[in-house]
Amino acid sequence: MAPSAVRSRINPLTPRALGEDEILQTIEDFGTAAALAREAGYDGVEVMGSEGYFLNQFTAARTNQRTDSWGGSAENRRRLPVEVVGRVRKRCGPDFIIAYRISVLDLVEGGNSWPDVAALAKDVEASGANILNTGIGWHESRVPTIAHMVPRGAFTWAIKRLKAEVAIPVVASNRINTPEQAEQLIAHGQADMVSLARPLLADPDFVAKAASGASSKINTCIGCNQACLDNAFTGRLTTCMVNPAACREVEFKIVPATRGKCIAVLGGGPAGLACAVTAAERGHKVALFEADIDIGGQFNLARRIPGKEDYAETIRYFRNRLDELGVEVHCGRPASLADLESGGFDEIVVATGVRPRHLDVPGADHPSVMTYVEAITDTARVGAEVAIVGAGGIGFDVATLLSHPHGPHDPSHPDIEGFSSEWGIDLSYTQPGALLPANHQWSSSRKIHLLQRKPRASFGASLSKTRGWANFLEVMFRGVTMTGDVTYRKIDDAGLHIEAGGKPQTLKVDTIVVCAGQESADDALSLARSLGKPVHAIGGVDKPQQLDAVRAIEDGMRLALSL
């Protein structure tokens, strides 16, 4: 049901418009639900009026096309949420807390204007709300609002503007993931309170650690959405990539080991780090060996991608935990036979991850060819025109990095103006929905061809359900050419020879970056097995074709709980 029979572009069904009697009954139902909450012992409720949900739909001309007293004028369109708050107040009394989550920025065509939002805030306050929580963007908005490419605090400018319109406290939300950021928002008068959701999945002790001055120990939400929102929107249990125990606390309960063992963990990527930390938390003596100069594995690549800078926070968290737990960390060389023989290890965990798969075509050893690891870590070597072979998650990440004019940034100094300009957010808020006419011509530092064997229509199909569309739009707006149904023929001084849709062509590129999957970096497995000790393989070294950080970290934690 909805104010009008207007179908959302993210919903296959067209809703039915409510009748007058149904609207009145809905108001009563809100009041009844709140009264039941009070009877159950709750101190308050929050009325959901944002993100394009039911009440938000009534306020916007986009979805409210009624001609009766519940539609038409802006005053009529905001009548339902005002009546709902008033009924909750009447049913629950003066000492009951009522928060109203208001859509500060609809970020859709035909959304509310700033005068509409300000008037609704004042009317809801007058109707009995004690608190205004803030929501940003409708779910069908084509502007990312919570994914990792959104700068920290990207929408606090609008929340500050709302705060000036009302006397009740205003709560900030969306991409606020550190205590320092939250404190700064309050200190600068941008909000009275801060709302956290995903950061508490990442670390349920977020508030306690912040209050005790131990914010460096917080397992920070990195805005990936891979195990929380992606799971929620595909009917799976909501959890967290960096904290697999979220919503599964009984299943992932840390209990002391019956007998302390000496454990060697080979590989300091996400799987190895999770295993080493969890094993040490259970009382095992752990030594971690990482061939690279630092821990982090694939996260050391991810943090270099514009928009993924927060992945460094997970490395920081694991580094601090290793230190606190007394894990021996050896970086800069792989574990040797002598290391494993002299360490007195009871069991060995191999978590050495993956290596890039090479392209099997004539000329694959041409000087113009680079692996994705080389391209990410040494972008200065990449030429002005580039072909990226493979359009999975890594291919899109490489396209994002190589097309971005400025590269990664310090997330503690977000470029909110640049983000808003590119995504068409009206910082002056003179346009309905705070949405400017679409800008599909972003600046780019290179000419890039993103290629895949699969048909063109499947581009982006393997990306995150809740942010993949934004990754796709980002590279498209930077002028990346996406070509499907490609067969790779050869590489020579003339460039990359392909067939696209059966038609031969030569891409006269300076650089060819291979993102054609990974294979197991399993050299350490035979070494470990030669010692006759129990050996466990986790993460990418175990199943490189199904690798993602969600599984890697969960693999590490699950194994450590079984040791």
C-alpha positions as CSV (number, residue, x, y, z in Angstrom):
1,M,0.0,0.0,0.0
2,A,1.1,3.6,-0.6
3,P,-0.3,7.1,-1.0
4,S,-0.7,6.5,-4.8
5,A,-0.3,3.6,-7.2
6,V,3.3,4.6,-8.2
7,R,5.8,1.8,-8.6
8,S,9.3,2.3,-7.3
9,R,12.0,1.4,-9.8
10,I,13.6,-1.0,-7.3
11,N,10.3,-2.9,-6.7
12,P,8.6,-5.2,-9.3
13,L,5.2,-4.6,-7.8
14,T,2.9,-1.5,-8.1
15,P,1.4,-0.6,-4.7
16,R,-2.3,0.0,-4.1
17,A,-3.4,3.5,-3.1
18,L,-4.9,3.7,0.4
19,G,-8.5,4.8,0.9
20,E,-9.4,7.4,3.5
21,D,-10.6,4.8,6.0
22,E,-7.3,2.9,5.7
23,I,-5.3,6.1,6.3
24,L,-7.2,6.8,9.5
25,Q,-6.8,3.2,10.6
26,T,-3.0,3.4,9.9
27,I,-2.8,6.4,12.2
28,E,-4.5,4.4,14.9
29,D,-2.2,1.4,14.3
30,F,0.9,3.6,14.8
31,G,-0.6,4.7,18.1
32,T,-1.4,1.2,19.2
33,A,2.0,-0.1,18.3
34,A,3.7,2.6,20.3
35,A,1.3,2.0,23.3
36,L,2.2,-1.7,23.2
37,A,5.9,-0.8,23.2
38,R,5.4,1.4,26.3
39,E,3.5,-1.4,28.0
40,A,6.4,-3.8,27.2
41,G,8.7,-1.4,29.1
42,Y,10.3,0.7,26.3
43,D,11.0,4.3,27.1
44,G,10.3,5.5,23.6
45,V,9.9,4.7,19.9
46,E,11.2,6.0,16.7
47,V,8.7,6.7,13.9
48,M,10.2,5.9,10.5
49,G,9.7,8.7,8.1
50,S,12.8,8.6,5.8
51,E,14.6,6.5,3.1
52,G,11.5,6.5,0.9
53,Y,9.4,4.4,3.2
54,F,5.6,4.8,3.8
55,L,5.5,8.1,5.6
56,N,8.2,9.6,3.5
57,Q,6.2,8.6,0.4
58,F,3.2,10.7,1.6
59,T,5.4,13.8,2.0
60,A,6.8,13.8,-1.6
61,A,5.0,14.8,-4.7
62,R,7.0,12.1,-6.5
63,T,4.9,9.4,-4.9
64,N,1.9,11.3,-3.5
65,Q,-0.4,12.1,-6.4
66,R,-3.5,12.3,-4.3
67,T,-6.1,15.1,-4.8
68,D,-7.8,14.8,-1.4
69,S,-6.8,16.2,2.0
70,W,-3.8,13.8,2.2
71,G,-2.2,15.1,-1.0
72,G,-1.7,18.0,-3.3
73,S,-0.3,20.9,-1.3
74,A,2.9,20.5,0.7
75,E,0.8,21.0,3.9
76,N,-1.5,18.2,2.9
77,R,1.4,15.9,2.0
78,R,3.0,16.2,5.4
79,R,-0.3,15.7,7.2
80,L,0.0,12.0,7.8
81,P,3.4,11.9,9.6
82,V,2.2,14.9,11.7
83,E,-1.0,13.0,12.6
84,V,0.9,9.8,13.4
85,V,3.3,11.6,15.8
86,G,0.3,13.3,17.4
87,R,-1.5,10.0,17.9
88,V,1.5,8.4,19.4
89,R,1.9,11.2,21.8
90,K,-1.8,11.0,22.8
91,R,-1.7,7.3,23.4
92,C,1.6,7.2,25.3
93,G,1.5,10.4,27.4
94,P,3.9,13.3,27.9
95,D,6.8,11.4,29.4
96,F,7.3,9.0,26.5
97,I,10.2,9.6,24.1
98,I,9.2,10.0,20.4
99,A,11.9,10.2,17.8
100,Y,10.9,11.0,14.2
101,R,13.4,9.9,11.5
102,I,13.1,12.6,8.9
103,S,14.4,12.5,5.3
104,V,16.7,15.5,5.3
105,L,17.8,14.8,1.7
106,D,15.5,12.7,-0.5
107,L,18.1,12.7,-3.4
108,V,15.5,11.6,-5.9
109,E,13.7,13.5,-8.7
110,G,10.5,15.0,-7.3
111,G,11.7,14.8,-3.8
112,N,11.0,17.4,-1.1
113,S,12.5,20.9,-1.2
114,W,14.3,22.5,1.7
115,P,11.2,24.5,2.7
116,D,9.2,21.3,2.7
117,V,11.7,19.5,5.0
118,A,12.0,22.5,7.4
119,A,8.2,22.8,7.6
120,L,7.8,19.1,8.3
121,A,10.4,19.2,11.0
122,K,8.6,22.1,12.8
123,D,5.2,20.5,12.4
124,V,6.5,17.1,13.8
125,E,8.1,18.9,16.7
126,A,4.8,20.8,17.4
127,S,2.9,17.5,17.2
128,G,5.0,16.0,20.0
129,A,8.3,14.6,18.8
130,N,11.2,14.9,21.3
131,I,14.0,14.0,18.9
132,L,14.6,14.3,15.1
133,N,16.8,11.5,13.7
134,T,18.0,12.1,10.2
135,G,17.8,9.8,7.1
136,I,19.6,10.5,3.9
137,G,18.4,9.4,0.5
138,W,15.7,7.1,-0.7
139,H,16.7,3.4,-1.4
140,E,16.0,4.1,-5.1
141,S,18.3,7.1,-5.2
142,R,21.1,7.0,-7.7
143,V,23.4,8.7,-5.2
144,P,25.4,6.5,-2.8
145,T,24.7,7.4,0.8
146,I,26.3,4.8,3.1
147,A,28.8,2.8,1.0
148,H,32.6,3.2,1.4
149,M,32.9,5.6,-1.6
150,V,30.9,8.1,0.4
151,P,33.2,10.5,2.4
152,R,32.8,10.4,6.2
153,G,30.1,12.8,7.3
154,A,29.2,13.7,3.7
155,F,25.7,14.9,4.7
156,T,26.3,16.7,8.0
157,W,26.0,20.1,6.3
158,A,22.3,19.4,5.7
159,I,21.8,18.1,9.3
160,K,23.4,21.3,10.7
161,R,20.9,23.3,8.6
162,L,18.0,21.3,10.0
163,K,19.3,21.8,13.6
164,A,18.8,25.5,13.2
165,E,15.1,25.1,12.4
166,V,14.0,23.3,15.6
167,A,14.5,23.4,19.3
168,I,14.5,19.6,19.9
169,P,17.7,17.6,19.6
170,V,18.8,16.5,16.1
171,V,20.7,13.3,15.5
172,A,23.4,12.9,12.7
173,S,23.7,9.7,10.7
174,N,25.3,8.1,7.7
175,R,29.1,7.4,7.3
176,I,30.0,8.3,10.8
177,N,32.4,5.6,11.9
178,T,34.9,6.9,14.5
179,P,34.4,8.5,17.9
180,E,36.7,11.4,16.9
181,Q,34.4,12.2,14.0
182,A,31.3,12.0,16.1
183,E,32.7,14.2,18.8
184,Q,33.8,16.8,16.2
185,L,30.3,17.0,14.7
186,I,28.8,17.7,18.1
187,A,31.5,20.1,19.1
188,H,31.0,22.1,15.9
189,G,27.3,22.4,16.4
190,Q,26.4,20.2,13.4
191,A,24.2,17.8,15.6
192,D,23.2,17.2,19.2
193,M,23.6,13.4,19.0
194,V,25.0,10.8,16.6
195,S,23.3,7.6,15.5
196,L,25.4,4.5,14.8
197,A,24.3,1.2,13.3
198,R,26.9,-0.6,11.2
199,P,29.8,0.5,13.4
200,L,28.1,-1.4,16.3
201,L,28.1,-4.5,14.2
202,A,31.8,-4.1,13.5
203,D,32.5,-3.5,17.2
204,P,29.8,-3.9,19.9
205,D,32.2,-2.3,22.4
206,F,32.5,0.9,20.3
207,V,31.0,3.1,22.9
208,A,32.8,1.5,25.9
209,K,36.2,1.8,24.1
210,A,35.5,5.4,23.1
211,A,34.5,6.3,26.7
212,S,37.6,4.8,28.1
213,G,39.9,6.6,25.7
214,A,40.7,3.4,23.8
215,S,39.4,4.4,20.3
216,S,42.5,3.0,18.7
217,K,41.2,-0.5,19.7
218,I,37.9,-0.1,17.9
219,N,37.2,-2.5,15.0
220,T,36.0,0.2,12.6
221,C,33.2,-0.2,10.2
222,I,34.7,0.3,6.7
223,G,31.3,0.8,4.9
224,C,31.7,-2.3,2.7
225,N,28.1,-3.5,3.2
226,Q,29.2,-7.0,2.1
227,A,27.9,-9.0,5.1
228,C,25.3,-6.6,6.5
229,L,23.2,-4.9,3.8
230,D,24.1,-7.3,1.0
231,N,23.0,-10.2,3.2
232,A,19.8,-8.4,4.4
233,F,18.7,-7.7,0.8
234,T,19.3,-11.3,-0.3
235,G,17.5,-13.0,2.5
236,R,20.6,-14.0,4.5
237,L,21.6,-13.4,8.1
238,T,23.0,-9.9,8.7
239,T,26.5,-10.0,10.1
240,C,29.7,-8.1,9.5
241,M,32.8,-8.6,7.3
242,V,35.3,-7.4,9.9
243,N,33.4,-9.1,12.8
244,P,31.9,-12.4,11.8
245,A,30.5,-12.8,15.4
246,A,28.0,-10.0,14.8
247,C,24.5,-11.5,15.1
248,R,26.1,-14.9,15.6
249,E,27.6,-14.4,19.1
250,V,26.8,-17.8,20.4
251,E,28.3,-19.5,17.3
252,F,31.5,-17.5,17.5
253,K,31.9,-17.4,21.3
254,I,35.5,-17.0,22.3
255,V,36.2,-19.6,25.0
256,P,39.7,-20.5,26.5
257,A,41.4,-23.4,24.9
258,T,41.3,-26.7,26.8
259,R,45.1,-27.0,26.2
260,G,47.3,-24.1,25.0
261,K,49.1,-24.9,21.8
262,C,51.9,-23.3,19.9
263,I,50.5,-22.2,16.5
264,A,52.3,-20.9,13.4
265,V,50.2,-18.8,11.0
266,L,51.7,-18.4,7.6
267,G,50.3,-15.3,5.9
268,G,49.2,-12.0,7.3
269,G,46.2,-11.2,5.2
270,P,42.6,-11.1,6.4
271,A,42.3,-14.8,7.0
272,G,45.7,-15.2,8.8
273,L,45.1,-12.1,10.9
274,A,41.7,-13.2,12.0
275,C,43.0,-16.7,12.9
276,A,46.1,-15.4,14.7
277,V,44.1,-12.9,16.8
278,T,41.3,-15.4,17.7
279,A,43.8,-18.2,18.5
280,A,45.7,-15.8,20.8
281,E,42.5,-14.7,22.5
282,R,41.8,-18.3,23.4
283,G,45.2,-18.7,25.0
284,H,47.3,-20.2,22.3
285,K,50.9,-19.1,21.7
286,V,50.9,-17.7,18.1
287,A,53.6,-16.7,15.7
288,L,52.6,-15.0,12.5
289,F,54.8,-15.0,9.3
290,E,54.2,-12.6,6.5
291,A,56.3,-12.5,3.3
292,D,55.5,-8.9,2.5
293,I,57.0,-6.0,4.4
294,D,53.8,-5.5,6.4
295,I,50.6,-7.3,7.4
296,G,47.3,-6.7,5.5
297,G,47.5,-8.9,2.4
298,Q,44.7,-7.9,-0.1
299,F,43.6,-5.1,2.3
300,N,46.9,-3.4,1.6
301,L,45.8,-3.2,-2.1
302,A,42.2,-2.3,-1.3
303,R,43.1,0.7,0.9
304,R,44.8,2.3,-2.2
305,I,41.6,2.4,-4.1
306,P,39.8,5.7,-4.0
307,G,36.8,5.2,-1.7
308,K,38.3,2.2,0.1
309,E,40.8,4.1,2.2
310,D,39.0,2.9,5.4
311,Y,40.3,-0.6,4.8
312,A,43.4,0.6,6.5
313,E,41.4,0.8,9.7
314,T,41.0,-2.9,9.7
315,I,44.8,-3.4,9.3
316,R,45.3,-0.9,12.2
317,Y,42.8,-2.9,14.4
318,F,44.5,-6.2,13.7
319,R,48.0,-4.7,14.2
320,N,47.0,-3.4,17.7
321,R,45.4,-6.7,18.7
322,L,48.5,-8.7,17.7
323,D,50.5,-6.4,19.8
324,E,48.1,-6.5,22.8
325,L,48.0,-10.3,22.7
326,G,51.7,-10.9,22.4
327,V,51.6,-12.5,19.0
328,E,55.1,-12.8,17.4
329,V,55.0,-11.1,14.1
330,H,57.7,-11.8,11.4
331,C,57.4,-9.7,8.3
332,G,59.5,-9.2,5.2
333,R,60.1,-12.9,4.3
334,P,58.2,-16.1,4.1
335,A,58.6,-18.7,6.9
336,S,61.5,-21.0,6.3
337,L,61.9,-24.7,7.1
338,A,64.2,-23.6,9.9
339,D,61.6,-21.3,11.3
340,L,59.0,-24.0,11.5
341,E,61.4,-26.7,12.8
342,S,62.8,-24.5,15.6
343,G,59.5,-22.9,16.7
344,G,58.1,-26.0,18.5
345,F,54.8,-25.6,16.7
346,D,52.0,-28.0,17.4
347,E,49.9,-27.0,14.4
348,I,50.5,-24.9,11.3
349,V,47.9,-22.7,9.6
350,V,48.6,-21.8,5.9
351,A,46.9,-18.5,5.0
352,T,49.2,-17.3,2.2
353,G,46.4,-16.1,0.0
354,V,46.4,-15.8,-3.7
355,R,48.5,-14.5,-6.6
356,P,47.2,-13.0,-9.8
357,R,46.4,-15.4,-12.6
358,H,48.4,-14.7,-15.8
359,L,46.8,-14.2,-19.2
360,D,47.2,-17.2,-21.4
361,V,47.6,-15.5,-24.8
362,P,50.6,-15.0,-27.1
363,G,52.7,-12.0,-26.0
364,A,51.5,-12.1,-22.4
365,D,55.1,-11.4,-21.4
366,H,55.1,-8.1,-23.3
367,P,56.5,-5.1,-21.3
368,S,53.1,-3.4,-21.5
369,V,51.5,-6.1,-19.4
370,M,51.1,-5.7,-15.7
371,T,49.3,-7.6,-13.0
372,Y,46.7,-5.8,-10.9
373,V,49.1,-5.9,-8.0
374,E,51.7,-4.0,-10.0
375,A,49.2,-1.5,-11.3
376,I,47.8,-0.8,-7.8
377,T,51.1,-0.4,-6.1
378,D,52.9,1.4,-8.9
379,T,50.4,3.5,-10.8
380,A,53.2,5.8,-12.1
381,R,54.1,3.0,-14.5
382,V,50.7,2.9,-16.0
383,G,50.3,4.7,-19.3
384,A,47.8,7.2,-20.6
385,E,45.6,4.6,-22.4
386,V,44.9,1.3,-20.6
387,A,43.2,-2.0,-21.3
388,I,41.9,-3.8,-18.2
389,V,41.4,-7.5,-18.8
390,G,38.7,-8.8,-16.5
391,A,35.7,-6.9,-15.1
392,G,35.1,-8.5,-11.8
393,G,35.5,-6.7,-8.5
394,I,39.2,-6.3,-8.9
395,G,38.8,-5.0,-12.5
396,F,36.3,-2.4,-11.4
397,D,38.6,-1.4,-8.5
398,V,41.6,-1.0,-10.9
399,A,39.4,1.1,-13.2
400,T,38.3,3.3,-10.3
401,L,42.0,3.9,-9.3
402,L,43.4,4.5,-12.7
403,S,40.6,6.8,-13.9
404,H,40.5,8.8,-10.7
405,P,42.2,12.2,-11.1
406,H,43.5,12.5,-7.6
407,G,43.8,8.9,-6.3
408,P,43.1,7.9,-2.7
409,H,42.7,10.5,0.0
410,D,43.0,10.8,3.8
411,P,39.5,9.7,5.1
412,S,39.8,12.0,8.1
413,H,39.8,15.0,5.6
414,P,36.9,14.1,3.3
415,D,36.3,15.9,0.0
416,I,32.6,16.5,0.5
417,E,32.4,19.2,-2.1
418,G,34.1,17.0,-4.8
419,F,31.8,14.1,-3.9
420,S,28.7,16.2,-4.0
421,S,29.6,17.9,-7.3
422,E,30.2,14.5,-9.0
423,W,27.1,12.9,-7.8
424,G,24.9,15.9,-8.4
425,I,24.1,16.8,-4.8
426,D,22.8,20.4,-4.4
427,L,24.8,21.9,-1.5
428,S,22.7,25.1,-1.7
429,Y,19.5,23.0,-1.5
430,T,17.6,25.1,-4.0
431,Q,16.5,22.0,-6.0
432,P,13.8,19.5,-5.0
433,G,15.3,16.5,-3.4
434,A,18.6,18.4,-3.2
435,L,19.4,16.9,-6.6
436,L,21.1,18.8,-9.5
437,P,20.7,17.8,-13.1
438,A,22.8,14.6,-13.8
439,N,26.5,15.1,-14.5
440,H,27.7,12.1,-16.4
441,Q,31.0,13.6,-17.5
442,W,33.5,13.3,-14.6
443,S,37.1,14.1,-15.0
444,S,39.4,11.2,-15.7
445,S,43.2,10.8,-15.6
446,R,43.4,8.1,-18.4
447,K,41.5,6.6,-21.3
448,I,40.5,3.1,-20.1
449,H,39.0,0.1,-21.7
450,L,37.4,-2.4,-19.3
451,L,37.1,-5.8,-21.0
452,Q,35.4,-9.1,-20.2
453,R,34.7,-12.4,-21.9
454,K,31.0,-12.4,-20.8
455,P,28.4,-10.3,-22.7
456,R,28.2,-6.6,-22.2
457,A,24.9,-6.8,-20.3
458,S,26.5,-8.7,-17.4
459,F,29.0,-5.9,-16.5
460,G,28.9,-5.4,-12.8
461,A,26.8,-8.5,-12.1
462,S,29.4,-9.8,-9.7
463,L,29.6,-6.6,-7.6
464,S,28.0,-5.9,-4.3
465,K,24.2,-5.8,-4.4
466,T,23.9,-2.6,-2.4
467,R,26.9,-0.7,-3.8
468,G,27.8,-2.4,-7.1
469,W,25.5,0.0,-9.0
470,A,27.5,2.9,-7.6
471,N,30.8,1.3,-8.6
472,F,29.4,0.8,-12.1
473,L,28.2,4.4,-12.5
474,E,31.5,5.7,-11.1
475,V,33.6,4.1,-13.8
476,M,31.1,4.8,-16.5
477,F,30.9,8.5,-15.6
478,R,34.7,8.7,-15.8
479,G,34.5,7.6,-19.4
480,V,35.7,4.0,-19.0
481,T,34.7,2.1,-22.1
482,M,33.1,-1.3,-21.2
483,T,33.3,-4.0,-23.8
484,G,31.9,-7.5,-23.4
485,D,32.0,-10.7,-25.4
486,V,35.7,-10.3,-25.9
487,T,38.2,-12.9,-27.1
488,Y,41.9,-12.1,-26.5
489,R,44.1,-13.0,-29.4
490,K,47.6,-11.6,-28.8
491,I,49.7,-8.8,-27.4
492,D,52.5,-7.1,-29.3
493,D,54.0,-3.7,-30.0
494,A,50.8,-2.6,-31.8
495,G,48.7,-3.2,-28.7
496,L,46.1,-5.7,-27.5
497,H,44.5,-7.7,-30.3
498,I,40.9,-8.8,-29.5
499,E,37.7,-9.9,-31.1
500,A,34.6,-8.2,-29.6
501,G,31.3,-9.6,-30.7
502,G,33.2,-11.5,-33.3
503,K,34.8,-8.5,-34.9
504,P,38.6,-8.2,-34.7
505,Q,40.2,-5.0,-33.5
506,T,43.4,-3.7,-32.0
507,L,43.4,-1.6,-28.9
508,K,46.5,0.7,-29.2
509,V,47.1,0.9,-25.5
510,D,50.1,1.8,-23.5
511,T,49.4,-0.6,-20.6
512,I,47.5,-3.9,-20.2
513,V,46.4,-4.7,-16.7
514,V,45.4,-8.3,-16.1
515,C,42.6,-8.8,-13.6
516,A,41.7,-12.3,-14.8
517,G,41.3,-13.9,-11.4
518,Q,43.6,-15.4,-8.9
519,E,45.2,-18.7,-8.1
520,S,46.3,-20.2,-4.9
521,A,49.6,-19.0,-3.5
522,D,50.2,-22.5,-2.0
523,D,54.0,-22.8,-2.0
524,A,54.0,-22.9,1.8
525,L,51.6,-25.9,1.9
526,S,54.1,-28.5,0.9
527,L,56.7,-27.0,3.2
528,A,54.3,-27.1,6.2
529,R,53.2,-30.7,5.4
530,S,56.8,-31.9,5.3
531,L,57.0,-31.4,9.1
532,G,54.4,-34.1,9.9
533,K,52.3,-31.6,11.9
534,P,48.6,-30.9,11.5
535,V,48.3,-28.4,8.7
536,H,45.2,-26.2,7.9
537,A,44.6,-24.2,4.8
538,I,42.2,-21.2,5.0
539,G,41.2,-18.2,2.9
540,G,42.4,-17.8,-0.7
541,V,45.0,-20.5,-0.5
542,D,42.2,-23.0,0.1
543,K,39.6,-21.8,-2.4
544,P,41.0,-19.0,-4.6
545,Q,38.0,-19.0,-7.0
546,Q,35.5,-18.2,-4.2
547,L,37.7,-15.6,-2.4
548,D,36.2,-12.6,-0.7
549,A,37.2,-10.9,2.5
550,V,33.9,-12.0,4.2
551,R,34.8,-15.7,3.8
552,A,38.5,-15.1,4.5
553,I,38.0,-13.5,7.9
554,E,35.3,-16.0,8.8
555,D,37.5,-18.9,7.8
556,G,40.3,-17.6,10.1
557,M,38.0,-17.1,13.0
558,R,36.2,-20.5,12.6
559,L,39.5,-22.4,12.4
560,A,41.0,-20.6,15.5
561,L,37.9,-21.5,17.5
562,S,38.4,-25.2,16.6
563,L,42.1,-25.4,17.5
